[in-house]
Amino acid sequence: MEKIRQSYIYALLAVLFWSTIPTAFKICLSELEIIPMLTIAALTSATVLFIILVSTGKIHLLAESTGRELLNSALLGLINPFVYYLILLRAYQLLPAQVAQPLNMIWPIILVFLSVPLLGQKIKPGSFVALFISFAGVYIISSQGNLFHPGRSDLKGVLLATGSSIFWALYFILNVRDKRDEAVKLFLNFIFGFIFLIILLIIIKEPHSGNYGFRGILSAVYIGLFEMGITFFFWLKALQTAETTDKVSNLVYLAPFLSLVFVHFILNEPVYYTTPVGLLFIITGIWYQNRKLSRL
């Protein structure tokens, strides 16, 4: 019983931190350009994950990585954090936080369709129903409170936010196929991602532009800590101590609804009625998809 209680505490802490990230993204983007912001966040995440590896006695696993595994980590690091967050953060620049965040949530549906060419799986008719339900949610959220007269949202931002889910789904598939320890994989991903970002900074010379205020740097560190650093550790502990992972995993869907509270009271964004309604559509599509898969 104690383990079950611990699993829910860890899971709820993870959900709480993740729900603050859309607000942190918007605050940070008001102070820093995307690339320096992401560079600071990636370095912070890598540092936290390195500390986790040391504290859990897994640091020796890094030295055991083969050349092929390092190459795989470089590929994964190119996808996440490099490409994925460059696209997602650009969407956050163009859209309100309450719109950008839920549009990215359709990745579990995209995952099923990517599994066809990458894993050789077949698409069931129910997957198309799930896709339709989720994209109905995308339409509703994108209307920004004007359901029958869409177009208020920046189209480029909508395409970037939904398109980023393709890269996260691709990352998820490739990551699952890599059987190494999760903390090791994620640490190496962020190290390679950090290297790619430094190279990009040198090429475009962005360190010499923009305002590097304390608020922006602090926000970037916060994102590095609580987007994938400490929060990853809490979520992993929640899954490890859970009696069954299904009930704990479902708690993650509380995050987008809870994030609306932070977005409204900290960013002063008026919450459109279409946002929670669209979120319900997206989550219903994901639930329908998972229900069909569980029956196979």
C-alpha positions as CSV (number, residue, x, y, z in Angstrom):
1,M,0.0,0.0,0.0
2,E,2.9,2.4,0.8
3,K,4.4,1.8,-2.7
4,I,1.1,2.6,-4.4
5,R,0.8,5.8,-2.4
6,Q,4.4,6.7,-3.3
7,S,3.7,6.0,-7.0
8,Y,0.8,8.5,-7.0
9,I,2.8,11.1,-5.2
10,Y,5.6,10.9,-7.7
11,A,3.1,10.9,-10.6
12,L,1.2,13.9,-9.3
13,L,4.5,15.8,-8.8
14,A,5.5,15.1,-12.4
15,V,2.0,16.2,-13.6
16,L,2.2,19.4,-11.6
17,F,5.7,20.3,-13.0
18,W,4.7,19.5,-16.5
19,S,1.6,21.6,-16.2
20,T,3.8,24.7,-15.5
21,I,5.9,24.2,-18.7
22,P,3.6,26.0,-21.2
23,T,3.7,29.1,-18.9
24,A,7.5,28.8,-18.5
25,F,7.8,28.5,-22.3
26,K,6.0,31.8,-22.9
27,I,7.8,33.7,-20.1
28,C,11.2,32.5,-21.4
29,L,10.4,33.3,-25.1
30,S,9.5,36.8,-24.1
31,E,13.1,37.2,-22.8
32,L,15.3,34.9,-25.0
33,E,15.4,33.7,-28.6
34,I,14.5,30.0,-29.2
35,I,18.0,28.6,-29.8
36,P,19.9,30.1,-26.8
37,M,16.9,29.3,-24.6
38,L,16.9,25.6,-25.8
39,T,20.7,25.4,-25.4
40,I,20.5,26.5,-21.7
41,A,17.6,24.1,-21.1
42,A,19.3,21.1,-22.8
43,L,22.5,21.7,-20.8
44,T,20.4,21.9,-17.6
45,S,18.6,18.7,-18.4
46,A,21.8,16.9,-19.2
47,T,23.3,18.1,-15.9
48,V,20.4,16.9,-13.9
49,L,20.3,13.5,-15.6
50,F,24.0,13.1,-15.0
51,I,23.4,13.7,-11.3
52,I,20.6,11.1,-11.4
53,L,23.0,8.6,-13.0
54,V,25.6,9.2,-10.3
55,S,23.2,9.1,-7.4
56,T,21.6,5.8,-8.7
57,G,25.0,4.1,-9.3
58,K,24.4,3.9,-13.1
59,I,27.3,6.1,-14.2
60,H,29.3,3.1,-15.3
61,L,26.7,2.3,-18.0
62,L,27.9,5.3,-20.0
63,A,31.3,3.8,-20.5
64,E,29.7,0.6,-21.7
65,S,28.0,2.3,-24.6
66,T,29.1,0.9,-28.0
67,G,29.8,3.0,-31.0
68,R,26.5,2.0,-32.6
69,E,24.6,3.0,-29.4
70,L,26.3,6.4,-29.4
71,L,25.4,6.8,-33.0
72,N,21.8,6.0,-32.1
73,S,21.9,8.5,-29.3
74,A,23.2,11.1,-31.7
75,L,20.2,10.4,-34.0
76,L,17.8,10.5,-31.1
77,G,19.4,13.8,-29.8
78,L,18.9,15.3,-33.3
79,I,15.2,14.5,-33.1
80,N,14.8,15.4,-29.4
81,P,15.7,18.0,-28.1
82,F,17.0,19.5,-31.3
83,V,14.4,19.4,-34.0
84,Y,11.4,18.7,-31.9
85,Y,11.8,21.6,-29.5
86,L,12.9,24.0,-32.3
87,I,9.5,23.4,-34.0
88,L,7.4,23.3,-30.8
89,L,8.9,26.5,-29.4
90,R,8.3,28.3,-32.7
91,A,4.7,27.3,-32.4
92,Y,4.6,28.8,-28.9
93,Q,5.9,32.0,-30.3
94,L,3.0,32.2,-32.8
95,L,0.2,30.8,-30.6
96,P,-1.3,31.4,-27.2
97,A,0.1,28.8,-24.7
98,Q,-3.4,27.3,-24.2
99,V,-3.5,26.5,-28.0
100,A,0.0,25.4,-28.6
101,Q,0.2,22.9,-25.8
102,P,-2.8,20.7,-26.5
103,L,-2.2,20.6,-30.2
104,N,1.0,18.7,-29.5
105,M,-0.9,16.1,-27.6
106,I,-2.1,14.2,-30.7
107,W,1.2,12.3,-30.9
108,P,-0.2,9.0,-29.6
109,I,-2.5,8.9,-32.6
110,I,0.4,9.8,-35.0
111,L,2.4,7.1,-33.3
112,V,0.0,4.4,-34.6
113,F,0.3,5.6,-38.2
114,L,4.1,5.8,-38.0
115,S,4.2,2.3,-36.7
116,V,3.1,1.1,-40.1
117,P,6.3,1.9,-42.1
118,L,8.6,1.7,-39.1
119,L,7.4,-1.4,-37.2
120,G,5.4,-3.1,-39.9
121,Q,2.1,-2.9,-38.1
122,K,-1.3,-2.8,-39.7
123,I,-3.7,0.1,-39.2
124,K,-7.1,-0.9,-37.9
125,P,-10.3,1.0,-38.9
126,G,-10.6,2.3,-35.4
127,S,-7.4,4.2,-35.7
128,F,-9.0,6.4,-38.4
129,V,-11.9,7.1,-36.1
130,A,-9.5,8.0,-33.3
131,L,-7.6,10.3,-35.8
132,F,-10.8,12.0,-36.8
133,I,-11.9,12.6,-33.2
134,S,-8.5,14.0,-32.3
135,F,-8.3,16.3,-35.3
136,A,-11.8,17.5,-34.5
137,G,-10.2,18.6,-31.2
138,V,-7.4,20.3,-33.0
139,Y,-10.0,22.3,-35.1
140,I,-12.0,23.3,-31.9
141,I,-8.9,24.5,-30.0
142,S,-7.6,26.3,-33.1
143,S,-10.8,28.3,-33.3
144,Q,-9.9,30.1,-30.1
145,G,-13.4,30.6,-28.9
146,N,-14.9,31.3,-32.3
147,L,-16.0,27.7,-33.2
148,F,-18.0,28.5,-36.4
149,H,-15.7,31.2,-37.7
150,P,-12.2,29.6,-37.5
151,G,-9.0,31.3,-38.5
152,R,-8.1,33.3,-35.4
153,S,-5.1,31.1,-34.7
154,D,-1.9,31.6,-36.8
155,L,-2.1,28.8,-39.4
156,K,1.7,28.3,-39.4
157,G,1.7,28.0,-35.6
158,V,-1.1,25.4,-35.7
159,L,0.8,23.4,-38.4
160,L,4.0,23.6,-36.3
161,A,2.3,22.6,-33.1
162,T,0.6,19.6,-34.6
163,G,3.6,18.8,-36.8
164,S,5.9,18.6,-33.8
165,S,3.9,15.6,-32.7
166,I,5.2,13.7,-35.7
167,F,8.8,14.1,-34.4
168,W,7.8,13.2,-30.8
169,A,6.1,10.0,-32.1
170,L,9.2,9.1,-34.2
171,Y,11.4,9.7,-31.2
172,F,9.2,7.5,-29.0
173,I,9.4,4.6,-31.5
174,L,13.1,4.8,-31.9
175,N,13.6,5.2,-28.2
176,V,11.5,2.2,-27.3
177,R,13.6,0.0,-29.7
178,D,16.7,1.0,-27.8
179,K,16.9,-1.3,-24.8
180,R,19.4,0.7,-22.8
181,D,18.7,2.2,-19.4
182,E,16.2,5.1,-19.8
183,A,18.3,7.6,-17.8
184,V,21.4,6.7,-19.8
185,K,19.6,7.1,-23.1
186,L,18.0,10.4,-22.1
187,F,21.3,11.9,-20.8
188,L,23.1,11.1,-24.0
189,N,20.2,12.4,-26.1
190,F,20.5,15.8,-24.3
191,I,24.3,15.8,-24.5
192,F,24.2,15.3,-28.3
193,G,21.3,17.8,-28.6
194,F,23.3,20.3,-26.7
195,I,26.3,19.8,-29.1
196,F,24.0,20.3,-32.1
197,L,22.6,23.5,-30.6
198,I,26.1,24.9,-29.8
199,I,27.0,24.2,-33.5
200,L,23.9,26.0,-34.6
201,L,24.6,28.9,-32.3
202,I,28.1,29.3,-33.8
203,I,26.8,29.1,-37.3
204,I,24.1,31.7,-37.0
205,K,26.0,33.7,-34.4
206,E,22.9,34.2,-32.2
207,P,24.8,34.5,-28.9
208,H,25.6,38.1,-30.1
209,S,22.0,39.0,-30.5
210,G,19.0,39.3,-28.1
211,N,18.6,40.1,-24.5
212,Y,20.1,37.6,-22.0
213,G,18.2,38.8,-18.9
214,F,18.2,37.0,-15.6
215,R,14.4,36.2,-15.9
216,G,15.0,34.6,-19.3
217,I,18.0,32.5,-18.2
218,L,16.2,31.5,-15.0
219,S,13.1,30.4,-17.0
220,A,15.3,28.3,-19.4
221,V,17.0,26.6,-16.4
222,Y,13.5,25.9,-15.0
223,I,12.4,24.3,-18.3
224,G,15.6,22.2,-18.3
225,L,14.9,21.1,-14.7
226,F,11.2,20.4,-14.9
227,E,10.4,19.5,-18.5
228,M,12.7,16.5,-18.8
229,G,15.1,16.6,-15.8
230,I,13.8,16.1,-12.3
231,T,10.3,15.5,-13.7
232,F,11.6,12.5,-15.7
233,F,13.0,11.0,-12.6
234,F,9.7,11.5,-10.7
235,W,7.7,9.9,-13.6
236,L,10.1,7.0,-13.8
237,K,9.8,6.4,-10.1
238,A,6.0,6.6,-10.3
239,L,5.9,3.8,-13.0
240,Q,8.4,1.7,-11.1
241,T,6.5,1.8,-7.8
242,A,3.0,1.5,-9.4
243,E,0.9,-1.6,-8.9
244,T,-0.2,-1.2,-12.6
245,T,1.1,1.5,-14.9
246,D,-2.2,2.1,-16.6
247,K,-3.8,4.0,-13.7
248,V,-0.7,6.1,-13.1
249,S,-0.1,6.8,-16.8
250,N,-3.7,8.2,-17.2
251,L,-2.8,10.9,-14.7
252,V,-0.7,12.6,-17.3
253,Y,-3.9,13.8,-19.0
254,L,-4.5,16.1,-16.0
255,A,-1.5,18.2,-17.0
256,P,-3.1,20.1,-20.0
257,F,-6.2,21.0,-17.9
258,L,-4.1,22.1,-14.9
259,S,-1.8,24.1,-17.2
260,L,-4.8,26.3,-18.1
261,V,-4.9,27.5,-14.5
262,F,-1.2,28.7,-14.7
263,V,-1.7,30.1,-18.2
264,H,-4.7,32.1,-17.0
265,F,-3.4,33.4,-13.7
266,I,0.3,33.9,-14.6
267,L,0.1,34.8,-18.3
268,N,-3.3,36.5,-18.0
269,E,-4.6,34.6,-21.0
270,P,-8.4,34.4,-21.2
271,V,-9.2,30.7,-21.4
272,Y,-11.4,30.1,-24.4
273,Y,-14.3,27.6,-23.8
274,T,-13.0,25.8,-26.9
275,T,-9.7,24.9,-25.3
276,P,-11.0,22.4,-22.7
277,V,-13.7,21.2,-25.1
278,G,-11.0,20.5,-27.8
279,L,-8.8,18.9,-25.2
280,L,-11.6,16.5,-24.3
281,F,-11.9,15.5,-28.0
282,I,-8.2,14.9,-28.3
283,I,-8.0,12.8,-25.1
284,T,-11.1,10.9,-26.2
285,G,-9.4,10.1,-29.5
286,I,-6.3,8.8,-27.6
287,W,-8.5,6.8,-25.2
288,Y,-10.4,5.2,-28.1
289,Q,-7.2,4.3,-29.8
290,N,-5.7,2.7,-26.7
291,R,-8.9,0.9,-26.0
292,K,-8.8,-0.6,-29.5
293,L,-5.1,-1.6,-29.1
294,S,-5.8,-3.3,-25.8
295,R,-8.3,-5.5,-27.4
296,L,-5.9,-6.8,-30.1
